[in-house]
Amino acid sequence: MTDTSDYLERRWWALALLCMTQFMVVLDASIVNIALPSIGEDVGISQENLSWVVNGYVLTFGGFLLLGGRMADLLGRRRIFMTGLVIVAVASLFAGFAPSEGVLIAARAAQGLGAAIIAPSALSIVTTIFRDGSERNKALGAWGAVAGSGGAAGVLLGGVLTDGLGWEWVMWVNVPVALVVLALTPGLIPESRSESQTRTFDLGGAVTVTAGLSLLVYAIVDAESAGWGSTQTIVLIAAAIALLGVFAAIELRSQAPLVPFSIFRKRTLTGANVVGLMVGGSLFAMFFFITLYMQQVLDYSPIKAGLSYLPLSLAIIMSAGVASQLVTKIGFKPVLAAGMALVTAGLVWFAQVSVDGAFASDILGPSLLAAVGLGFAFVTTTIAAVSGIEDREQGLASGLINTSQQIGGALGLAILATVANSRTDDLIAEAGGDPAALPNALVEGFQAAFLGAAVIAAIGLVLTFVLIRGSDSREHVALSKEGAQPVAT
């Protein structure tokens, strides 16, 4: 049997394995976008239902993240991580072979469930094999690079696989990755779990929080088609709030709550999660509208659009590495503030896109500016969200920050898509439905969406100053300078 010292020596290999898995999780959210037309044609999915190939994944991913993180704490992080891998591998296999719309959407939902189990358990493993300080910052720098660049890489890989091998491989690509990670995990990753005396599983809390979050995500992602003021949207959001209220009541009375509310007394953790909502909202929207602008206005092919993301991906990877070093030297608060400021500036620049746009000025320039900001923001929100948290609650903290980013992304994209579509529809109506007015109408819609995303990022900047404790940031610097050694729990 492998002992703890062996695992410690291999912790950087374990990090590489965990980052590869996180890359797969992030990739799955974006890789299908370019393949949607081919999927609709082959499987026979109507245009109205095609979005559910994406939404099915988003729904279960956002809804089960918190539960997945707490299960990792209570039942064993490695065990839950491997369970998620098995679910993703099986679901991906079924998705590629799906003979009908229902089977494909169900398989995508199962993929999201597996991802919701993998993401927080993997992050909590990282934070327990690397002790709080400089080494964890380096590890989370790599984690942030993967999380931030995965969405852009998914667009490129989706285009390559769809054009070269067929849309099925957009699903099947997960299978070999999951099998390799499953084979290597026992030798590289130690088992760990919460050592608290009370180990009862809070079933009532688990059911209500998962149902409430899932319902909230469903209401958000379907609001664009149903209408924000529709009876459906209002009832669903009200029901979600009611379920989350019941969850809170259960947690306050439980002897072993799924989410001990005492964790929110840590102001920096709470602040990091609130800012994480804003990071998710601006990131998801940026990728979505850049892709539409390149394909619908500039008439880029899927592969050309994917290749156009390469500078952005590389900039995120490099800036995430720089951010992890800066956090060690000056703390997470100033780095996060700088990141949100750069994201805001990049999105304001994107809001100047034009009908006859040039790649250098309309895509490359703002992409690089926003990418540096996103690299800074992803790393620092994650570090702030798990800094100072006891090992027994690392799965919970990891589930919280993942949930915040996912809910923020779904909410931001739904709101900004409504803004863009409303502006475009108004301009087309003013032009009497003239097809010649479409390019300009689309561009003005995208401009409005990018400006809205900039507002979201700017709010995140303000909240960074208000909610993130400077004393916690300075304590983190002092801890990093001590050169704390990593431990396995």
C-alpha positions, 0 to 999 in steps of 0.5 A, spaced: 500 500 500 502 506 498 504 511 504 503 518 505 510 520 503 510 517 497 503 521 495 507 527 497 513 526 493 508 525 487 503 531 489 505 535 482 504 529 478 497 528 482 496 536 480 497 535 473 492 529 473 487 533 476 488 539 472 487 534 466 480 532 469 478 539 470 480 541 463 475 536 461 469 538 465 470 546 463 471 543 455 464 539 456 461 546 457 463 549 451 465 544 446 458 542 443 457 549 441 460 549 434 457 542 433 450 544 434 448 545 427 451 538 425 447 534 431 441 537 430 441 535 423 443 528 424 439 526 431 433 530 428 433 536 434 428 542 432 432 549 433 427 550 439 430 544 443 437 544 440 439 549 446 438 543 451 444 539 448 448 545 452 442 547 457 442 539 459 449 539 462 449 546 465 442 544 469 445 538 472 452 541 473 450 548 476 445 544 481 449 538 484 456 542 485 454 544 492 452 536 493 458 534 490 463 538 494 460 536 501 459 528 499 467 529 497 468 531 504 464 526 508 464 520 503 472 521 501 474 525 496 478 520 491 472 516 492 467 521 489 472 524 484 473 517 481 465 516 481 464 522 477 469 520 472 465 513 471 459 517 470 462 522 465 465 516 461 459 512 461 454 518 459 459 521 454 459 514 450 451 514 450 451 521 448 455 519 442 451 513 440 444 517 442 439 515 437 434 520 439 433 527 442 431 525 449 437 520 449 442 525 447 439 530 452 439 525 458 446 523 456 448 530 457 445 531 463 448 525 466 455 528 463 453 535 467 452 530 474 458 527 473 462 534 472 458 536 478 461 531 482 468 531 479 470 539 479 469 540 487 472 534 489 478 535 485 479 542 487 478 540 494 484 534 493 488 540 490 487 544 497 488 538 501 495 536 498 498 543 498 498 547 504 495 554 504 501 558 502 506 559 496 505 552 494 498 552 494 498 558 490 502 555 484 498 549 484 491 554 484 495 558 478 495 552 474 488 550 476 486 557 474 489 557 467 486 550 466 479 553 468 480 560 464 482 557 458 478 551 457 472 554 455 476 557 449 479 551 447 473 547 447 471 552 441 477 550 437 477 543 439 469 542 437 470 545 430 476 541 429 473 534 431 466 536 428 469 538 421 474 532 421 471 526 425 464 528 426 460 531 432 460 524 436 467 525 437 465 531 441 462 527 446 467 521 445 473 525 447 471 524 454 472 517 454 479 515 453 481 521 458 476 519 464 479 512 463 486 514 463 485 518 469 481 513 473 487 508 472 492 513 475 488 516 480 489 510 486 497 511 485 497 518 485 492 521 489 491 519 497 484 518 500 482 524 505 475 526 508 472 530 513 475 527 520 469 530 524 465 526 529 458 527 526 458 523 520 450 523 519 449 525 511 444 531 511 439 528 506 433 533 507 438 539 506 441 535 500 435 534 496 432 541 498 439 545 496 440 540 489 432 541 487 432 549 489 439 550 485 437 546 479 430 549 479 434 556 479 438 554 473 433 552 469 429 558 470 435 562 468 437 558 462 430 558 459 428 565 461 430 568 454 425 563 450 419 564 456 420 571 457 423 574 464 416 576 466 412 570 464 408 566 469 413 560 468 419 564 469 416 568 475 413 561 478 420 557 477 424 562 481 419 563 486 419 555 487 427 555 487 427 561 492 422 557 497 426 551 496 432 554 498 429 557 504 426 550 506 434 548 505 436 554 510 431 552 515 433 545 515 441 547 516 439 551 522 436 546 525 441 540 523 446 537 528 450 535 522 448 540 516 450 539 509 452 546 509 454 549 516 452 556 515 458 558 520 462 558 514 459 564 511 462 568 517 468 568 514 468 575 510 473 573 505 470 567 503 463 570 502 466 576 498 470 571 494 463 567 492 460 574 490 465 576 486 465 569 483 458 570 481 461 576 477 467 573 474 462 567 471 457 572 468 462 576 465 466 570 462 460 566 459 457 572 456 464 574 453 466 567 450 458 566 447 458 573 444 465 573 441 463 566 438 457 569 435 460 576 432 466 572 429 461 567 425 455 571 424 458 578 422 465 576 420 463 570 417 468 566 420 468 558 419 468 554 425 475 552 425 477 559 424 473 562 430 476 556 434 483 558 432 482 566 433 481 564 441 488 561 441 491 568 443 486 569 448 487 562 451 495 563 451 494 569 455 489 566 460 494 561 461 500 565 462 497 571 466 494 565 471 501 563 472 503 570 474 497 571 478 499 565 483 506 569 484 503 575 485 498 573 490 504 570 494 508 577 494 502 582 495 496 578 497 490 576 493 486 582 494 490 587 489 491 582 484 483 580 484 482 588 483 487 589 478 484 583 474 477 585 475 479 592 472 482 589 466 476 585 465 472 591 465 476 595 460 477 589 455 469 588 455 468 596 454 473 595 448 469 589 445 463 594 446 466 597 440 466 592 435 463 594 428 460 590 422 467 590 418 471 589 424 478 587 423 481 581 427 487 586 430 482 591 433 476 588 434 478 581 437 485 580 438 486 587 442 480 586 447 481 579 448 488 579 450 486 585 455 480 581 458 484 574 458 490 577 462 484 580 467 480 573 467 487 569 469 488 574 475 481 573 477 480 566 476 486 564 480 485 569 486 477 568 487 479 561 488 485 562 492 481 567 497 475 562 497 479 556 500 484 560 504 484 559 511 478 554 511 480 547 515 481 541 511 474 538 513 471 543 509 475 544 503 470 540 499 464 545 501 468 551 500 470 548 493 463 546 491 461 553 493 466 557 489 464 552 483 457 554 484 458 561 484 461 561 478 456 557 474 450 560 477 453 567 475 455 565 468 448 562 467 445 568 470 449 573 466 449 570 459 441 569 460 440 576 462 445 579 456 442 574 451 436 578 452 439 585 452 442 583 445 436 580 442 432 585 444 436 591 441 437 587 435 429 585 434 428 593 435 433 595 430 430 590 425 423 592 426 425 599 425 428 597 418 421 594 416 425 587 416 430 589 411 435 583 411 440 588 409 439 591 416 441 584 419 449 585 420 448 592 423 442 590 428 446 584 430 453 588 432 449 593 436 446 587 440 453 585 441 455 591 443 449 592 448 451 585 451 459 587 451 457 593 455 452 590 460 458 584 461 463 590 463 458 593 468 457 586 471 465 586 471 465 593 474 460 591 480 465 585 481 471 590 482 467 594 487 465 588 491 472 586 491 474 592 495 468 592 499 468 585 501 475 582 501 478 583 507 485 586 506 487 583 513 486 576 510 490 578 504 496 580 508 495 574 512 496 570 506 502 573 504 505 572 511 503 565 511 506 564 504 513 567 506 513 562 512 514 557 506 509 552 509 510 545 507 505 541 504 501 535 507 496 530 506 490 529 510 
